[in-house]
Amino acid sequence: MGKTLAGIHSNIVVDVVPEPATFLALGVGLAALVVPSTEISRIARL
């Protein structure tokens, strides 16, 4: 049961990965730009 679920899960991941991966990369890029600026402003307020 667990093995079949794992196999199905890995198949779904392989099918779904290409599109979300690009969005994830964009999200990470945006976070890398946004987070430092918010951290700097937070530190500046302190």
C-alpha distance matrix in Angstrom:
0.0 3.8 5.5 5.3 6.2 8.6 9.9 10.7 12.2 14.2 15.4 16.5 18.2 20.0 21.2 22.3 23.8 27.2 28.7 27.6 28.5 32.1 32.1 30.7 33.3 36.0 34.8 34.9 38.3 39.6 38.4 40.1 43.3 43.1 41.9 44.8 47.4 46.1 46.0 49.6 50.8 49.2 50.9 54.1 54.2 53.9
3.8 0.0 3.8 5.5 5.1 6.1 8.6 9.9 10.3 12.1 14.1 15.2 16.2 18.2 19.9 20.7 21.7 25.2 26.8 25.4 26.0 29.7 29.8 28.0 30.5 33.3 32.1 31.9 35.4 36.7 35.3 36.9 40.2 40.0 38.7 41.6 44.2 43.0 42.7 46.3 47.6 46.0 47.6 50.9 51.0 50.6
5.5 3.8 0.0 3.8 5.4 5.0 6.1 8.6 9.7 10.5 12.2 14.2 15.1 16.4 18.3 19.7 20.6 23.9 25.9 24.9 25.2 28.8 29.4 27.7 30.0 32.9 32.1 31.8 35.1 36.8 35.6 36.9 40.3 40.5 39.3 42.0 44.7 43.8 43.6 47.0 48.5 47.2 48.6 51.9 52.2 52.0
5.3 5.5 3.8 0.0 3.8 5.4 5.0 6.1 8.4 9.8 10.5 12.2 14.1 15.3 16.5 18.1 19.6 22.8 24.5 23.9 24.6 28.1 28.6 27.4 29.8 32.6 31.8 32.0 35.2 36.7 35.8 37.4 40.5 40.7 39.8 42.7 45.2 44.3 44.4 47.8 49.2 47.9 49.6 52.7 53.0 53.0
6.2 5.1 5.4 3.8 0.0 3.8 5.4 5.1 6.0 8.5 9.8 10.4 12.1 14.1 15.2 16.1 17.6 21.1 22.5 21.4 22.4 25.9 26.0 24.7 27.4 30.0 28.9 29.2 32.5 33.8 32.8 34.6 37.7 37.6 36.7 39.7 42.1 41.0 41.2 44.7 45.9 44.6 46.4 49.5 49.6 49.6
8.6 6.1 5.0 5.4 3.8 0.0 3.8 5.5 5.0 6.1 8.5 9.8 10.3 12.2 14.2 15.1 15.8 19.3 21.1 20.0 20.3 24.0 24.4 22.7 25.1 28.0 27.1 27.0 30.3 31.9 30.8 32.3 35.5 35.7 34.7 37.5 40.1 39.2 39.2 42.6 44.1 42.8 44.4 47.5 48.0 47.9
9.9 8.6 6.1 5.0 5.4 3.8 0.0 3.8 5.4 5.2 6.2 8.6 9.8 10.6 12.3 14.2 15.1 18.2 20.3 19.9 20.2 23.7 24.6 23.3 25.5 28.4 28.0 28.0 31.0 32.8 32.1 33.5 36.6 37.0 36.4 39.1 41.7 41.0 41.2 44.4 46.0 45.0 46.7 49.6 50.2 50.3
10.7 9.9 8.6 6.1 5.1 5.5 3.8 0.0 3.8 5.5 5.1 6.2 8.6 9.9 10.6 12.1 14.0 17.0 18.6 18.2 19.2 22.5 23.0 22.2 24.7 27.2 26.8 27.3 30.3 31.7 31.3 33.0 35.9 36.1 35.7 38.6 40.9 40.2 40.6 43.9 45.2 44.3 46.2 49.0 49.4 49.7
12.2 10.3 9.7 8.4 6.0 5.0 5.4 3.8 0.0 3.8 5.4 5.1 6.1 8.6 9.9 10.4 11.7 15.2 16.6 15.6 16.5 20.0 20.2 19.0 21.6 24.2 23.5 23.9 27.0 28.4 27.7 29.5 32.4 32.6 32.0 35.0 37.3 36.5 36.9 40.2 41.5 40.5 42.4 45.3 45.7 45.9
14.2 12.1 10.5 9.8 8.5 6.1 5.2 5.5 3.8 0.0 3.8 5.5 5.0 6.1 8.6 9.8 10.2 13.4 15.6 15.0 15.0 18.6 19.5 18.2 20.3 23.2 23.0 23.0 25.9 27.7 27.2 28.6 31.6 32.2 31.7 34.4 36.9 36.4 36.7 39.8 41.4 40.6 42.3 45.1 45.8 46.1
15.4 14.1 12.2 10.5 9.8 8.5 6.2 5.1 5.4 3.8 0.0 3.8 5.4 5.1 6.2 8.5 9.9 12.6 14.7 14.9 15.4 18.6 19.7 19.1 21.2 23.8 23.9 24.4 27.0 28.8 28.8 30.2 33.0 33.6 33.5 36.3 38.5 38.2 38.8 41.9 43.3 42.7 44.6 47.2 47.9 48.5
16.5 15.2 14.2 12.2 10.4 9.8 8.6 6.2 5.1 5.5 3.8 0.0 3.8 5.5 5.1 5.9 8.3 11.3 12.4 12.3 13.6 16.7 17.2 16.8 19.4 21.6 21.5 22.4 25.1 26.5 26.5 28.3 30.9 31.2 31.2 34.2 36.2 35.7 36.6 39.7 40.8 40.3 42.4 44.9 45.4 46.1
18.2 16.2 15.1 14.1 12.1 10.3 9.8 8.6 6.1 5.0 5.4 3.8 0.0 3.8 5.5 5.1 5.6 9.1 10.8 10.1 10.6 14.0 14.8 13.9 16.2 18.8 18.6 19.1 21.9 23.5 23.4 25.0 27.7 28.2 28.1 31.0 33.2 32.8 33.5 36.5 37.9 37.4 39.3 41.9 42.6 43.2
20.0 18.2 16.4 15.3 14.1 12.2 10.6 9.9 8.6 6.1 5.1 5.5 3.8 0.0 3.8 5.6 5.5 7.8 10.5 10.9 10.8 13.9 15.5 15.0 16.6 19.3 19.9 20.3 22.6 24.6 24.9 26.1 28.7 29.7 29.8 32.4 34.6 34.7 35.3 38.2 39.7 39.5 41.2 43.7 44.7 45.4
21.2 19.9 18.3 16.5 15.2 14.2 12.3 10.6 9.9 8.6 6.2 5.1 5.5 3.8 0.0 3.8 5.9 7.4 9.1 10.4 11.3 13.7 15.1 15.5 17.3 19.4 20.2 21.2 23.3 24.9 25.6 27.2 29.5 30.2 30.8 33.5 35.4 35.4 36.5 39.2 40.5 40.4 42.4 44.7 45.5 46.5
22.3 20.7 19.7 18.1 16.1 15.1 14.2 12.1 10.4 9.8 8.5 5.9 5.1 5.6 3.8 0.0 3.8 6.0 6.5 6.9 8.6 11.1 11.8 12.2 14.5 16.4 16.8 18.1 20.4 21.7 22.3 24.2 26.3 26.8 27.4 30.4 32.1 31.9 33.1 35.9 37.0 37.0 39.1 41.3 42.0 43.1
23.8 21.7 20.6 19.6 17.6 15.8 15.1 14.0 11.7 10.2 9.9 8.3 5.6 5.5 5.9 3.8 0.0 3.8 5.7 5.6 5.6 8.7 10.0 9.8 11.5 14.0 14.6 15.4 17.6 19.3 19.9 21.3 23.7 24.6 25.1 27.7 29.7 29.8 30.8 33.5 34.8 34.9 36.8 39.0 40.0 41.0
27.2 25.2 23.9 22.8 21.1 19.3 18.2 17.0 15.2 13.4 12.6 11.3 9.1 7.8 7.4 6.0 3.8 0.0 3.8 5.9 5.3 6.8 9.2 10.0 10.8 12.9 14.5 15.5 16.8 18.8 20.0 21.2 23.1 24.4 25.4 27.8 29.6 30.1 31.3 33.7 35.0 35.5 37.4 39.3 40.5 41.7
28.7 26.8 25.9 24.5 22.5 21.1 20.3 18.6 16.6 15.6 14.7 12.4 10.8 10.5 9.1 6.5 5.7 3.8 0.0 3.8 5.4 5.6 6.8 8.8 10.2 11.3 12.7 14.5 15.8 17.1 18.6 20.3 21.8 22.7 24.0 26.7 28.0 28.4 30.0 32.4 33.3 33.9 36.1 37.9 38.8 40.3
27.6 25.4 24.9 23.9 21.4 20.0 19.9 18.2 15.6 15.0 14.9 12.3 10.1 10.9 10.4 6.9 5.6 5.9 3.8 0.0 3.8 5.4 4.9 5.8 8.4 9.6 10.0 11.8 13.8 14.8 15.8 17.8 19.6 20.1 21.1 24.0 25.5 25.5 26.9 29.5 30.5 30.8 33.0 35.0 35.8 37.1
28.5 26.0 25.2 24.6 22.4 20.3 20.2 19.2 16.5 15.0 15.4 13.6 10.6 10.8 11.3 8.6 5.6 5.3 5.4 3.8 0.0 3.8 5.4 4.9 6.0 8.5 9.6 10.2 12.0 14.0 14.9 16.1 18.3 19.4 20.2 22.7 24.5 24.9 26.0 28.5 29.9 30.3 32.1 34.1 35.3 36.5
32.1 29.7 28.8 28.1 25.9 24.0 23.7 22.5 20.0 18.6 18.6 16.7 14.0 13.9 13.7 11.1 8.7 6.8 5.6 5.4 3.8 0.0 3.8 5.4 5.1 6.2 8.5 9.8 10.5 12.2 14.0 15.2 16.7 18.1 19.5 21.8 23.2 24.0 25.5 27.6 28.8 29.7 31.6 33.2 34.5 36.0
32.1 29.8 29.4 28.6 26.0 24.4 24.6 23.0 20.2 19.5 19.7 17.2 14.8 15.5 15.1 11.8 10.0 9.2 6.8 4.9 5.4 3.8 0.0 3.8 5.4 5.0 6.0 8.5 9.7 10.3 12.0 14.0 15.2 15.9 17.4 20.1 21.3 21.6 23.4 25.7 26.5 27.2 29.5 31.1 32.1 33.7
30.7 28.0 27.7 27.4 24.7 22.7 23.3 22.2 19.0 18.2 19.1 16.8 13.9 15.0 15.5 12.2 9.8 10.0 8.8 5.8 4.9 5.4 3.8 0.0 3.8 5.4 4.9 6.0 8.4 9.7 10.2 12.0 14.1 14.8 15.5 18.3 20.0 20.1 21.4 23.9 25.2 25.5 27.5 29.5 30.5 31.8
33.3 30.5 30.0 29.8 27.4 25.1 25.5 24.7 21.6 20.3 21.2 19.4 16.2 16.6 17.3 14.5 11.5 10.8 10.2 8.4 6.0 5.1 5.4 3.8 0.0 3.8 5.4 5.1 6.1 8.6 9.7 10.4 12.4 14.0 15.0 17.1 18.9 19.8 20.9 23.0 24.6 25.4 27.0 28.8 30.3 31.6
36.0 33.3 32.9 32.6 30.0 28.0 28.4 27.2 24.2 23.2 23.8 21.6 18.8 19.3 19.4 16.4 14.0 12.9 11.3 9.6 8.5 6.2 5.0 5.4 3.8 0.0 3.8 5.5 5.0 6.1 8.5 9.7 10.6 12.0 13.8 16.0 17.1 18.1 19.8 21.6 22.8 23.9 25.8 27.3 28.6 30.3
34.8 32.1 32.1 31.8 28.9 27.1 28.0 26.8 23.5 23.0 23.9 21.5 18.6 19.9 20.2 16.8 14.6 14.5 12.7 10.0 9.6 8.5 6.0 4.9 5.4 3.8 0.0 3.8 5.4 5.1 6.0 8.5 9.8 10.1 11.4 14.3 15.5 15.7 17.4 19.7 20.7 21.3 23.5 25.2 26.2 27.7
34.9 31.9 31.8 32.0 29.2 27.0 28.0 27.3 23.9 23.0 24.4 22.4 19.1 20.3 21.2 18.1 15.4 15.5 14.5 11.8 10.2 9.8 8.5 6.0 5.1 5.5 3.8 0.0 3.8 5.4 5.0 6.0 8.6 9.7 10.1 12.4 14.4 15.0 15.9 18.2 19.9 20.4 22.0 24.0 25.4 26.5
38.3 35.4 35.1 35.2 32.5 30.3 31.0 30.3 27.0 25.9 27.0 25.1 21.9 22.6 23.3 20.4 17.6 16.8 15.8 13.8 12.0 10.5 9.7 8.4 6.1 5.0 5.4 3.8 0.0 3.8 5.4 5.1 6.4 8.7 10.1 11.6 13.2 14.6 15.9 17.4 19.1 20.3 21.8 23.3 25.0 26.5
39.6 36.7 36.8 36.7 33.8 31.9 32.8 31.7 28.4 27.7 28.8 26.5 23.5 24.6 24.9 21.7 19.3 18.8 17.1 14.8 14.0 12.2 10.3 9.7 8.6 6.1 5.1 5.4 3.8 0.0 3.8 5.4 5.1 5.9 8.3 10.4 11.1 12.1 14.1 15.7 16.8 18.1 20.0 21.2 22.6 24.5
38.4 35.3 35.6 35.8 32.8 30.8 32.1 31.3 27.7 27.2 28.8 26.5 23.4 24.9 25.6 22.3 19.9 20.0 18.6 15.8 14.9 14.0 12.0 10.2 9.7 8.5 6.0 5.0 5.4 3.8 0.0 3.8 5.3 5.0 5.5 8.3 9.8 10.1 11.5 13.8 15.0 15.7 17.6 19.3 20.6 22.0
40.1 36.9 36.9 37.4 34.6 32.3 33.5 33.0 29.5 28.6 30.2 28.3 25.0 26.1 27.2 24.2 21.3 21.2 20.3 17.8 16.1 15.2 14.0 12.0 10.4 9.7 8.5 6.0 5.1 5.4 3.8 0.0 3.8 5.8 5.8 6.8 9.1 10.6 11.1 12.8 14.8 15.8 16.9 18.7 20.6 21.8
43.3 40.2 40.3 40.5 37.7 35.5 36.6 35.9 32.4 31.6 33.0 30.9 27.7 28.7 29.5 26.3 23.7 23.1 21.8 19.6 18.3 16.7 15.2 14.1 12.4 10.6 9.8 8.6 6.4 5.1 5.3 3.8 0.0 3.8 5.9 6.3 7.0 9.2 10.7 11.5 13.1 14.9 16.2 17.2 19.2 21.0
43.1 40.0 40.5 40.7 37.6 35.7 37.0 36.1 32.6 32.2 33.6 31.2 28.2 29.7 30.2 26.8 24.6 24.4 22.7 20.1 19.4 18.1 15.9 14.8 14.0 12.0 10.1 9.7 8.7 5.9 5.0 5.8 3.8 0.0 3.8 5.7 5.4 6.3 8.7 10.1 10.8 12.3 14.3 15.4 16.7 18.7
41.9 38.7 39.3 39.8 36.7 34.7 36.4 35.7 32.0 31.7 33.5 31.2 28.1 29.8 30.8 27.4 25.1 25.4 24.0 21.1 20.2 19.5 17.4 15.5 15.0 13.8 11.4 10.1 10.1 8.3 5.5 5.8 5.9 3.8 0.0 3.8 5.5 5.2 6.0 8.5 9.9 10.4 12.1 14.0 15.3 16.6
44.8 41.6 42.0 42.7 39.7 37.5 39.1 38.6 35.0 34.4 36.3 34.2 31.0 32.4 33.5 30.4 27.7 27.8 26.7 24.0 22.7 21.8 20.1 18.3 17.1 16.0 14.3 12.4 11.6 10.4 8.3 6.8 6.3 5.7 3.8 0.0 3.8 5.5 5.0 6.0 8.6 9.7 10.3 11.9 14.1 15.3
47.4 44.2 44.7 45.2 42.1 40.1 41.7 40.9 37.3 36.9 38.5 36.2 33.2 34.6 35.4 32.1 29.7 29.6 28.0 25.5 24.5 23.2 21.3 20.0 18.9 17.1 15.5 14.4 13.2 11.1 9.8 9.1 7.0 5.4 5.5 3.8 0.0 3.8 5.4 5.1 6.2 8.5 9.8 10.3 12.3 14.4
46.1 43.0 43.8 44.3 41.0 39.2 41.0 40.2 36.5 36.4 38.2 35.7 32.8 34.7 35.4 31.9 29.8 30.1 28.4 25.5 24.9 24.0 21.6 20.1 19.8 18.1 15.7 15.0 14.6 12.1 10.1 10.6 9.2 6.3 5.2 5.5 3.8 0.0 3.8 5.4 5.1 6.0 8.6 9.7 10.6 12.5
46.0 42.7 43.6 44.4 41.2 39.2 41.2 40.6 36.9 36.7 38.8 36.6 33.5 35.3 36.5 33.1 30.8 31.3 30.0 26.9 26.0 25.5 23.4 21.4 20.9 19.8 17.4 15.9 15.9 14.1 11.5 11.1 10.7 8.7 6.0 5.0 5.4 3.8 0.0 3.8 5.5 5.0 6.1 8.4 9.9 10.7
49.6 46.3 47.0 47.8 44.7 42.6 44.4 43.9 40.2 39.8 41.9 39.7 36.5 38.2 39.2 35.9 33.5 33.7 32.4 29.5 28.5 27.6 25.7 23.9 23.0 21.6 19.7 18.2 17.4 15.7 13.8 12.8 11.5 10.1 8.5 6.0 5.1 5.4 3.8 0.0 3.8 5.4 5.1 6.0 8.6 9.9
50.8 47.6 48.5 49.2 45.9 44.1 46.0 45.2 41.5 41.4 43.3 40.8 37.9 39.7 40.5 37.0 34.8 35.0 33.3 30.5 29.9 28.8 26.5 25.2 24.6 22.8 20.7 19.9 19.1 16.8 15.0 14.8 13.1 10.8 9.9 8.6 6.2 5.1 5.5 3.8 0.0 3.8 5.4 4.9 6.2 8.7
49.2 46.0 47.2 47.9 44.6 42.8 45.0 44.3 40.5 40.6 42.7 40.3 37.4 39.5 40.4 37.0 34.9 35.5 33.9 30.8 30.3 29.7 27.2 25.5 25.4 23.9 21.3 20.4 20.3 18.1 15.7 15.8 14.9 12.3 10.4 9.7 8.5 6.0 5.0 5.4 3.8 0.0 3.8 5.4 5.2 6.5
50.9 47.6 48.6 49.6 46.4 44.4 46.7 46.2 42.4 42.3 44.6 42.4 39.3 41.2 42.4 39.1 36.8 37.4 36.1 33.0 32.1 31.6 29.5 27.5 27.0 25.8 23.5 22.0 21.8 20.0 17.6 16.9 16.2 14.3 12.1 10.3 9.8 8.6 6.1 5.1 5.4 3.8 0.0 3.8 5.4 5.1
54.1 50.9 51.9 52.7 49.5 47.5 49.6 49.0 45.3 45.1 47.2 44.9 41.9 43.7 44.7 41.3 39.0 39.3 37.9 35.0 34.1 33.2 31.1 29.5 28.8 27.3 25.2 24.0 23.3 21.2 19.3 18.7 17.2 15.4 14.0 11.9 10.3 9.7 8.4 6.0 4.9 5.4 3.8 0.0 3.8 5.4
54.2 51.0 52.2 53.0 49.6 48.0 50.2 49.4 45.7 45.8 47.9 45.4 42.6 44.7 45.5 42.0 40.0 40.5 38.8 35.8 35.3 34.5 32.1 30.5 30.3 28.6 26.2 25.4 25.0 22.6 20.6 20.6 19.2 16.7 15.3 14.1 12.3 10.6 9.9 8.6 6.2 5.2 5.4 3.8 0.0 3.8
53.9 50.6 52.0 53.0 49.6 47.9 50.3 49.7 45.9 46.1 48.5 46.1 43.2 45.4 46.5 43.1 41.0 41.7 40.3 37.1 36.5 36.0 33.7 31.8 31.6 30.3 27.7 26.5 26.5 24.5 22.0 21.8 21.0 18.7 16.6 15.3 14.4 12.5 10.7 9.9 8.7 6.5 5.1 5.4 3.8 0.0
